């Protein structure tokens, strides 16, 4: 297994056109969320709405499931086996270290665990100290940035690759000028990426 870090500085909200499948034919990905960072519900709702909008435009629906952690005993037990290809796990961590983000030229906000040979994976991790620090540095809204970072990591798992194209949501690096811009294409999956993710979600699991 290999970790593929997301080397993003920040992402800003912007209106974007819709692409992808019609609602009736949209496949669904389930994201089991383990909120170890204790992100408040209202902030997590904004982040999820942000990610939902990105996947809506890619023709994919996201089902969010809050899983039980020591900090939130009210969550679901999430003991059911993962459904191959459409069931992912998201860890939201707060392990400190955010101060270094303000001095580094490139900061990894999160990472996805992928099997390089099988081109599959189910686990992604977002580091909240870095998200907060970069959002502050870029004068961006933290929950919106978090939502786009989550969408980026889900993209890695559904696409089965740690590659970063030169443009679009899956891009790795952003200049300060780009961070302050509002080009709609910056916050979208490409049509090819959206099509590949939809096909991966509708493919029959291997026996």
N, C-alpha and C positions, 0 to 999 in steps of 0.2 A: 504494500500500500504506500502511496505517496501523497503528501499534502501539497495542494496547489493554492498558495496564498493569493488573496485578492489584493492587488496593489493599487488601490484607489485612494485618492485624497479626499474627495467629497462629491456628492451629487445633489443637484438642486431640482426642485419641482418645476415642471413645465407642461403645458398642454400639448398632447401628442395625438396624431390621427390614429384611428383604429386599423389594425391589420389582422389577418388570420381567419379562423373559422367562425361560422355562425353560432350563436349561443346554444342552439339545440344539439349541436354536434361536438361541443367542447369536452375534451377529456379533463379529468380532475386529478390533481396531485394533492396528497395529504401531507401536511407538515406537522409533525409532532414537536411541540415547542417545550423546551426545558429552560425556564426563565430563572436560572441561578443568579442572574444579575439583579433580580427584583425590579425590573423596569415597571413603572406604574402602568396600570391598565389603560389609562387614556393615551399615554405615549405609545404603548404597544399597539393600540387600536389604529393610531395614525400611521405607524410603520406598516401595519398589515394592509391598510387601505391603499397606501402607496404601492406596495408590492402587488396587490390585487389589480390595480389599474394597469400596471405593466403587463401582467399575464393576461388580463382581459383583452388587451390589444394584440396579444399573441394567440388568442383563441384558446386559452387554457384557464380553467377554474382552479382556485386554491382552497382547500379545506384545512382550516387551522384547528389544531387540537392541543389544548393546554394540558401538559403532563405534570404529574405530581413530582415535586422536588422538596427537599427539607424546608425551604423557605415558603412553600405554598402547598400545604397538606390538602387543600381543597381541590387540587387538580385531579385529572383522570389518572387511573393507575397505569395506563398505556402498556399493559403486559401482553396484549395481543401480538402475534407474530407480524412482522412487517410484510406488506403485500409487495411482492417483487415488482420493481419498476415504477411504482406510483406512491410509495410510502417513504417519506424522508424524515430525518431527525435533525432538529435545529437546537444547538446549545447557545444560550446567551450568557456570556461570562463577564465577570468584573474582577480581573486579577491584578489590577493596578498597572502602572507603566505608561499611562496616558501622557505624562509630561514629556516623554521622549518624542511623541508625535509632533510636537510643535517645532522640533529642531531637525527632524529627519526629512530628507528630500522625497523619500518614498516610504509609505507606511502601509502595512498589511492590516486591513480592518477585520479580515476573517480568512478562513481557509476551508477547503472541501477535501474530504478524504476519498480518493479515487483509486480503484484497481486499474493500473495502467494496461494490463493485458485484456481484462474483461471489459474495460471502459464503462465501469459501473461504480456506484457509490451511494451511500445513504446518509452519511453524517457530514454536517457543516457546523462551523463554530464562528461566532461573531464576538469580538472583544470590545465591550462597551467603553472602556477608557479611551481607546483610540478613536472610536466613533465620536465621542463627546469632544475630544480635543481637536479633531480635524473639523468638525462642524463649527466649533467656536472660532478656529483660525480662519475658516473660509466664510464666516458669517452666514452659515447655512442652518436650516432647521434640523436638529438632531433626529427626531423621529422620522422625518422624511428621508434623511440620509440613511438611517438604519433600514428603512423599508427597501430602498434601492440596493443597499448592500446585501440584504437578504435575497432579493430577486437575483442579483448577480451570482450568489453562491448556489441558489437553486438551479440557475442556468447551467453552471458547471456540472452538477450532478445529472441533470436531465440530458445534457448534451454528451456527457461521458468523456469530457476532455478538460484539461487545464489550460488550453490555449486561450490567448487573448488576441482578438482581432484589432485592427487599427482604429476602428470606429464603432460607435454604438455602446449599448449598456455593458457589453462584455469587454470593453476596452480596459487595459490595465492601468495606464497612467494618465493623469490630467494636469495640465498647466493651470496656474492661477487664473489666467485669462479665460480658459475654458470653464473653470469652475464657476466663474461669475457670469457665464453666458447662458443663453436659454434656447440653444438649438434643439428643437424637438427630437431629432434623430439621436441625440446623445443619450436619451433615456429610454430607448426602445431596443428590443431584440430585432435583429435583421429578419426579413421574411424567410430566409433560408434557415436561420436558427429556430424561428417559431415553428416552421414546418417540421424540422427534425425533432423538436421536443414533442410536438403533437404525435408524431409517428412513434416515438419511443414510449409514450404513455398508452398508446392503443395497441402496441405489439403484444402478442401472446407471450406469457412467461415461458422460459425454457423448461422442459421437463426435468 
